[in-house]
Structures are given as C-alpha cells and as structure tokens.
Amino acid sequence: MVMADLSEYHRILVGVDGSRQAKKAYDKAVAVAKRNQSVLIIVSVLSISKLVGLGATQAGFGAVDQTVLDEVKEKMDRLVADYQKQAIQSGVSQVETSVSYGNPKTELAQVLPETFNADLIILGATGLNAVQRMVMGSNASYVVANAQSDVLIVRTAVAGDD
C-alpha cells in the first residue's frame, strides 16, 4: 500500500461554519498548510434552505428576510476574515477565502474544490445526532462519498488545544 505524502498537498480547502467541529478542522488545516507551505482556502457555504422561515418576505416555498440573510452573511464574512488573519499570523503565507450561498454538500464536495483547484478538503466531523444523520445525512459524509480530491475529517483538536 502506497501512502500519499502530505507534502503533495498544495491547495487545502477547509469548510467553516462557526461550530466547534469546524474550528478544529480550521486549526488542523492551518497546521497542515503551514507545514507543507500550501495555499489555505477558507470557505463557508450558507444554506438558504436552513435560513428559510427566518424572516417575513415570501420567496418561493418559505419566508426569507433579506435583512436576515445579509446579517448571517456579514457574520460569516467576519468569521472567515478573522480566520484568514489568524492563519497569516500563524505563518501561512497564502490564504484565500469564499463565503457563498448554496447547498453545502455539493459546494464542498464538487464546486468549491474545482473552483479553487483544491487537492485536499478538510472538514469537521458532523455535529448531527444519529437520527438527523439518517434523515439528512451529514455534509462530511456526503463530501467523503462524492469528492474527487482527498478528504480529511477532523475529530480531534490540534495537540495542545482544547
């Protein structure tokens, strides 16, 4: 069995959503990118379907308030910008970012890795419980099953972190 040398990864895409699991994935992605002198691509995909019903304006099958969408996107833009700044301060020389709307499963498995030419995708393990995973599936399991590049699912913190 031939093992891939981690130094082969040049463009590392990490998905973040503000969760504790995503923070662990981000921390590991920074460590791998720094060690391999790779480009780090920090992405967040906002799911419209999860935001439907949070406002008062009718749009299609549910209510979507543009103000709510704007607030959620601004919050994620700030989080991604903070992560970018921290990664640079940690020694990652090239950091790209993207915050977009879409289906997180397909965006993380296919669209964003292709757009950014990523050769490694790093995601946090699912935060869903067993019933939610059976009904909806997790983003992580979908990406593992459908991505064309290697995928690392993070369950543990970087050594020394909580």
N, C-alpha and C positions, 0 to 999 in steps of 0.2 A: 504494500500500500504506500503510495507516494503522498506525502503531506505537503500542502501548499505552504510556502514560506511567507510569513506575514509581511515581509518586506516587499512582496509582489503587489500589495495594495497601494495604489497611488491616489485614488479618489474615493473617500469614505463618506457615505451619506448616513446621517443619523436623524431619526424622526423624534421630534419632541412635542409634548402636549401639555406640559405643566405638571404632570404626575411624578410621583416619587420614582416609579419604574423608569420613566423617560429620563429623569435626571441621572440615574445610574448608567443608563445607556450613553448619555451625553458624556459623562465622566470617562467611561471606558473608551469612547470614540476619540476624545481628546488625547488620552494616553497612547492609543494606537497610532493616531495621526502624528503625534509628536515623535514617537519612537521611529516611525517609518518615513518621516518628512513628507507626509501625504497632504493633499488638499482635504480639508474638512468641509463638508456641505451639511449645514444645519437646516432642516426643513420641518415645517408644520403644515398639516392639511386640516382645514376646518371643514367639518362635515355639515352641510346645510341641513340634512335630514335630522341631525341631532339638535339643530337650532330652530327648527320649525316649531311654532307654538309658543315661542318666547316673546312675541310681540302682538300688535293689533292689526297690522296690514294684511289683507288677504292676498296670497300669492300661490296659486295652484291649489294643492290639497290642504294647506295649513296656513297659519298666520306667521308671517315673518316681518319683524320690525327692522327696517334698515338701520335705525339707531343702535339696536341691539347687535346686529351684525357688525357694524362699524366698531362698537366698543370691544367686542370679542376679538376682532382682527387687530385693533390697536394694542390690546393686551398681549396678544401673541407676537405681534411685531416687536414690542418692547422686550419680551422674554427672549426671543431669538437674537435680538441686538445685544442684550446682556450676555447671552451665551457666546456670541461672536467675540465680544470684547474680552471675556474671560479666557477664551481659547487662545487669542492672540497674546494675552498677558502670560499665559502658561507656556508659550513657546511655539504654538502652531503658526507657521508663517503665512499660510494661505487659507482663508476661511470665506466660504460663500454661503448665502442664505436664501431661503424662499419661504414665504407664507402664502398659502393659496386656499381656495375653496375647492372641494371635490370629494370623491369617495376615497377615504384614507387607504383602504385596502388596495385598490387598483393604482392609485397615485404612488404609494410607497413600493409596490411590487414591480410596477412596469413603467409608468410615465416618468416619474422623477429620476429613477436610476438611468433611464435612457436619455432624458434631457440633460443631465449633468455628467453622463458617461461614468457613472459610479461603478467600481468593481467590488465594493463591499457595502452592505447595508447593515446598520446596527440599530436594533430596536430593543426597548424594554420588554420584559415578559408581560403578558397580559395582566390587567388588573381586574378582569371579569371573574365572576364566580362560575362554578361548573355548569349551572343551568343556563346562564347567559351565554357561555361559550357554545353549548349545544344548540341554542336557538339562533344566535347571531354569528358565532364564530369570532375569533379574535383577529385583529389586524395582523398580529405577529404570525399566527398560524397560516393565514392566507398568504402573507409575504413569503414565508418559508416554502409553501407549496407552489408558488407561482413566479417567483423572481428568477431572472436569468443569471444574476450575479450571486456571489456568496452572501450568506446572511448570518449574522451573529445575534443571538437572542441573549440579552443580559438579565441575569437573575441576582447577581451579587454586586456589591459595591467595590470600587477600586480599593485595593489594600490601603488601610489607614483611614478610610472614610467610613462614615456610619451608614 
